[in-house]
């Protein structure tokens, strides 16, 4: 098993598996739920389990890997999970979550994703100096940021993989990530699930998908736990 992270952490468990949680994250929603043995976004996970079919799933950011055990249970033989996490402590926790659950079906990349390759500042601490559980790309370098590599989803997922679900929860950068996944979306027309609690964000993503991939006929359907589901109704 991979060595445990060298920072203070604890192990939580729920019906799907085990999770490594940095102790500095314990006040945040996801760690609180996991520590109580509960599941974060259970309806979203059930939806993804039912809809993934025989293909691969993209999900990210990984955070502590809280989606991995549930999604791995529903994969068909040979299918894989592709994910990414640029924040060092979250990445280390997610890697240990994979080890705790003996998961070898996940390709976890130490990067952020966006419209093009770049190096951008990632906020990893709050203004009070505490570690930020919800690390996010920001404009401008400060003492609260580190530089991280940004890759496109098209470059992370091999061309010979079939992707059936693309799930993104990346602190408001979902549209930029989709702009870096044009090959994936064009070739596979996956169901797209994007964190889009704000109506303006849902509209921007929906407009982009309709205008960029008119042959797929993407429509915005239900919002499940603040995740908007975009369905390709004219799938080839």
N, C-alpha and C positions, 0 to 999 in steps of 0.2 A: 504494500500500500504506500502511496505517496506520503512523504513526511508531512506532519501537521504544520500549519502556518506558525511562524515564530512570534506572532502577536497574540494578545489575550483574546480567547474566543471560547465559545461553548458549542455543544452539539445539540440540535433539536431534532425531533422526529414527528412525523404525521403518518397518515394512512399510506402515503406513497414511498416514504423513505426517510433518509437522514440528511441533515443540513449543517454545514459549518457556518457559524454566525460570529463575526467580530464583536467582541463585547462592547466596543464603542458604538455599534449600530443598534443596541438593544432597545432604545427608545423609539425607533422607527416602526412603521406599521407592519411591514413584512416580517421583521424579526420578532415582533411581539406576537403575531399570529402563530408563527412557527414554534415559538417557545411554548405556546399553549397547546400545541399539537393540532393546530388548525391549518387550513389550506388557504393560501392567497389566491384570489380570483378563481374560485373553484368552477364557476360557470364557464369562464373562458377556457380553462383547461379541458373541461368535458367537451366543449364544442370542438376544440382542436383535436382531441382524441378521436372523435367521431368522424371528422372531416378529412383527416390526413391521408386516408386511402393507403396506397402502397408506395407513396413517394417520400421524399425527404422534407424536413421541416426546418425553416430558419426561424430562430427566436433570439431576441436580444433587445437591450443589453441583458447580459446574463445575471447581473447582480451577484447573489451568492449561489446561483444555480437552482433557485427554488422551483423552476419549471421543469428541470431536467428529469427527475425520477418519474413524474407523471407522464410526460411525453414519451419517454423511453419505453414505458409499459405498452404503449399503443403502436409502436413501430412494427412494421412487417419485417421479416428477415431480410437483411441487406440494406435496409433504409437507414439514414443517418440524420442526426440533428446538427445543424450548423449554427454557431453562436459566436459572440464577441463580447469583450469587456475590457475597457481601457484603464479603469481605476485599479491600482495595484492591490489594495487590500480586498476588494470585491473579487478580483481575478483569483487571488490566492484562495479565498474562501470557496469560490466556485470549483476550483480544481480539487479542493479537498472534498467537497460534496460529491464530485464524480468518483473519487476514490472510495469514499464511505459506502457508496451504492454499487461499486464495482461496474461502473458504466464505461464501456469502451466504444459506444456508438455516437459519441459527441465530439465534434471538431470545434474546439474553443480557441478563439484567436485573441491575442492581447492587443487589440486595436479598437478604435472607434470607427464608425462607418459614416460615409457622407457621399456627396455628389461626385467628388474627385479625390485623388490621392493628395495628401497634404500633411503638415504637422501643425496642430492647433493646441491652444491652451485648454486644459481640463481643470475645472474647479474641483479640488479634492478636500479642501477644508473650508469651514464656514468662517465668518468674520470673527467669531469668538475663539477660533483656533481649533475647534473640535473637528474630527473627521466628518466629511459630508457623505452620508450613505447614498444620497442621490446625486452622484457626481455628474457634471454636465459640461459640455463644450461651451465656452464663453468667449467674448471678444476682449482682447487685451490681456497681457501677462501681468500677474501680481504675485504676492507672496502666498496666495491661496491656490495657485495653479501649478500644474506641471505640463510640460509639452508631451503630447502623445501622437502616435502615428494614426492617420485617418486613411482607411482603405475603402474601396467600393465593394458592395456585395457581389457584383459581377466578378471581381478578382478573387474573392474568398471562396466562392463555390465553384468547383470544377464544372466544365461545360458538359460532361457526360452524366451529371446528376440530374434527376427529375425532381423538381420542387413543387409540392402541392399546397403548402401553406407558408406564408411569409408574415411573421408576427414581429412588430416593432413597438418598443416602449423605451424611448431614448430622450426623454426630457425635452420634447418639442422639436427634435431634429428628424422626425419621421419623414417629412417630405424630402429633405436632402438625401436621406438614405435611399428612398425610392428612386430618386433621380440617378443614383449610382447603381441601380438594379435593372436597367432597361433591357439588357439581354435576357436576364432571368424572367422578367415579366413577359417580354415579347414571346419567348420560346415556350413558356410553361403555363402562362395565365393562372398563377396560383391564387387561391383565396388570400386576401390581404387583410390582416387585422392590425390596426394602428391605434395606439393610445391617442385619443382625440376627444377629450372631454369638452373642449371648447368648440362651439359650432363653427367658428371661423376656420379652425384647423381642419375639421371634417370637410368643409366646403373646398378648401385649398387642395387637399389630397384628392377629393373626388373629381375636381376640375382637371387636375393634372393627369389622373388615370384615364379619364374620358378623352382628353385631347391628345394624349401621347399614344394610347393604345385603343384606337376606335374599334378595331376588329374584335376586341374582347368584350366590349359592352359593359364595362364595370359600372355597377350601381352601389350606392351606399345603402346598407340595410340596417339592421338593428344596432344599437349601442349596448354592448354587454360589458358591465363593470367599467364603464368609461372607455372601452375599446370599440371602435367602429369597425364593422365588418364590411368589406368591399368585395362584392361577388361578381365574377366574370360570367354574365348571362349569355354571352355569344361565344363561349369558349370553342376553339377550333376542334 
